[in-house]
Amino acid sequence: MGIIVEIPSALKQFVNNQDQVEVLGNSIEDVFINLCTEYSELKQNLFDENGNIRNFINIYINDNDIRYEDGMKSVVKDGDFIKIVPSIA
């Protein structure tokens, strides 16, 4: 079993209209690299031109905001649940 990533409706079109995808990785960074490798069109919507997660994207591991953990270096394990939450202006 891998890491379950919840895909927001605005990005589902880039992951074959799936609500969730299962991805492998040991950190948030690994998971997002693997996610964007499998679904390449997703990358431009998640990352800016410098390779950083876009400012309006919030990421949660099991309901914990990664900004209060170790950011993209936050460790994940099989069965963890990641939410991608775009900010609403």
C-alpha positions as a Python dict, from the first residue, in 0.01 Angstrom:
ca = {
    (1, 'M'): (0, 0, 0),
    (2, 'G'): (121, 350, -77),
    (3, 'I'): (26, 702, 16),
    (4, 'I'): (-327, 813, -76),
    (5, 'V'): (-341, 1160, -234),
    (6, 'E'): (-678, 1334, -245),
    (7, 'I'): (-712, 1532, -567),
    (8, 'P'): (-920, 1852, -561),
    (9, 'S'): (-1189, 1881, -827),
    (10, 'A'): (-999, 2156, -1012),
    (11, 'L'): (-712, 1911, -1078),
    (12, 'K'): (-901, 1586, -1140),
    (13, 'Q'): (-882, 1632, -1515),
    (14, 'F'): (-505, 1582, -1493),
    (15, 'V'): (-533, 1246, -1312),
    (16, 'N'): (-793, 1072, -1528),
    (17, 'N'): (-1080, 1224, -1326),
    (18, 'Q'): (-988, 1031, -1011),
    (19, 'D'): (-1076, 1159, -663),
    (20, 'Q'): (-773, 986, -513),
    (21, 'V'): (-452, 832, -639),
    (22, 'E'): (-209, 602, -464),
    (23, 'V'): (157, 704, -485),
    (24, 'L'): (479, 576, -330),
    (25, 'G'): (729, 790, -143),
    (26, 'N'): (902, 852, 189),
    (27, 'S'): (839, 1227, 208),
    (28, 'I'): (590, 1476, 68),
    (29, 'E'): (856, 1576, -184),
    (30, 'D'): (898, 1214, -302),
    (31, 'V'): (522, 1168, -329),
    (32, 'F'): (479, 1482, -538),
    (33, 'I'): (771, 1392, -765),
    (34, 'N'): (622, 1047, -822),
    (35, 'L'): (273, 1190, -865),
    (36, 'C'): (392, 1435, -1131),
    (37, 'T'): (599, 1166, -1302),
    (38, 'E'): (288, 952, -1340),
    (39, 'Y'): (60, 1247, -1427),
    (40, 'S'): (290, 1495, -1601),
    (41, 'E'): (21, 1757, -1678),
    (42, 'L'): (-31, 1800, -1306),
    (43, 'K'): (316, 1944, -1249),
    (44, 'Q'): (251, 2289, -1399),
    (45, 'N'): (-53, 2327, -1175),
    (46, 'L'): (128, 2235, -853),
    (47, 'F'): (477, 2380, -902),
    (48, 'D'): (594, 2728, -997),
    (49, 'E'): (876, 2808, -1243),
    (50, 'N'): (1133, 2765, -962),
    (51, 'G'): (1016, 2414, -876),
    (52, 'N'): (840, 2515, -553),
    (53, 'I'): (484, 2429, -461),
    (54, 'R'): (264, 2720, -567),
    (55, 'N'): (179, 2964, -286),
    (56, 'F'): (-194, 2900, -312),
    (57, 'I'): (-158, 2523, -264),
    (58, 'N'): (-191, 2391, 92),
    (59, 'I'): (-88, 2036, 174),
    (60, 'Y'): (-202, 1825, 466),
    (61, 'I'): (-81, 1488, 595),
    (62, 'N'): (-359, 1314, 788),
    (63, 'D'): (-520, 1657, 854),
    (64, 'N'): (-191, 1816, 971),
    (65, 'D'): (-69, 2117, 773),
    (66, 'I'): (286, 2047, 646),
    (67, 'R'): (378, 2411, 715),
    (68, 'Y'): (379, 2314, 1083),
    (69, 'E'): (572, 1993, 1017),
    (70, 'D'): (884, 1971, 800),
    (71, 'G'): (727, 2116, 485),
    (72, 'M'): (805, 1918, 170),
    (73, 'K'): (1056, 1710, 370),
    (74, 'S'): (778, 1583, 599),
    (75, 'V'): (800, 1206, 634),
    (76, 'V'): (511, 989, 517),
    (77, 'K'): (443, 619, 549),
    (78, 'D'): (219, 366, 379),
    (79, 'G'): (-144, 435, 451),
    (80, 'D'): (-97, 808, 512),
    (81, 'F'): (-350, 1039, 352),
    (82, 'I'): (-239, 1360, 176),
    (83, 'K'): (-482, 1637, 87),
    (84, 'I'): (-404, 1898, -176),
    (85, 'V'): (-613, 2205, -94),
    (86, 'P'): (-602, 2507, -326),
    (87, 'S'): (-665, 2834, -140),
    (88, 'I'): (-978, 3021, -231),
    (89, 'A'): (-947, 3396, -275),
}
